[in-house]
Amino acid sequence: MSLQANLKGRLRNTSLLKSHGLMPVFEAVVNSIHSIEEKGNADNGKTVLRINRVTQGSLGLDAKALPAIIGFTITDNGCCFDDANFTQF
């Protein structure tokens, strides 16, 4: 019996309340911290969270308006997301 799952299907069928919209980002940052600890790099660990926004299409005269967020990129210097880690994920 295979324990592999269809990740795209699972994500599509997973509901997330709007009030918990940043929970996946929080989980990813926690995973990044665990990855750094697993590598034994806690003293020099580094996690970078980048907010990806829509490319600016207007002159941006309204200083209060920020472009829409389209995603997040999280990088770290922990252990790699190899096949074994992907299987656990």
C-alpha positions in Angstrom: 0.0 0.0 0.0 1.4 3.4 -1.0 1.3 6.3 1.4 2.1 8.8 -1.4 -0.6 11.3 -1.8 -1.7 13.5 -4.7 -0.5 16.8 -3.3 -2.3 19.0 -5.8 -5.6 17.2 -5.1 -5.1 17.4 -1.4 -4.4 21.2 -1.5 -7.4 21.8 -3.8 -9.7 19.9 -1.4 -8.3 21.6 1.8 -10.3 24.5 3.1 -8.7 27.4 5.0 -10.7 30.1 6.8 -9.9 33.6 5.6 -9.0 34.4 9.2 -6.3 31.8 9.0 -5.0 32.8 5.6 -1.3 33.2 6.7 -1.3 29.8 8.5 0.6 28.1 5.6 3.3 30.8 5.7 3.6 30.3 9.5 3.9 26.5 9.0 6.6 27.0 6.3 8.6 29.3 8.5 8.4 26.8 11.4 9.5 24.0 9.0 12.4 26.3 8.0 13.5 26.7 11.6 13.3 22.9 12.1 15.4 22.4 9.0 18.1 24.7 10.4 18.0 22.9 13.7 18.2 19.5 12.0 21.3 20.6 10.1 22.9 21.7 13.4 23.2 25.2 12.2 21.2 27.0 14.9 23.9 29.6 15.7 24.2 30.7 12.1 20.7 29.8 10.8 19.0 32.2 8.4 15.4 32.2 7.2 14.3 34.8 4.6 10.6 35.4 4.0 10.0 37.3 0.7 6.6 38.7 -0.1 5.9 38.5 -3.8 3.7 41.2 -5.2 2.1 42.0 -8.5 4.5 44.0 -10.7 3.6 47.7 -10.5 1.5 48.6 -13.5 0.7 52.3 -12.6 2.7 55.3 -11.6 2.0 54.6 -8.0 0.9 58.1 -7.2 -1.3 56.7 -4.3 1.4 56.0 -1.7 -1.0 54.1 0.5 -1.9 51.5 -2.1 0.5 48.5 -2.3 0.4 46.0 -5.1 -1.5 42.8 -4.4 0.4 39.9 -2.8 0.6 36.9 -5.2 2.7 34.6 -3.0 5.6 34.1 -0.7 9.1 32.7 -1.1 10.9 31.3 2.0 14.6 30.3 1.8 16.9 29.1 4.6 20.3 27.5 5.1 19.0 24.4 6.8 19.0 20.8 5.5 17.8 20.4 2.0 14.3 19.4 0.9 15.5 16.1 -0.4 13.5 13.0 -1.3 13.4 11.8 2.3 12.1 15.1 3.6 9.6 15.3 0.8 8.2 11.9 1.7 7.8 13.0 5.3 6.1 16.2 4.1 
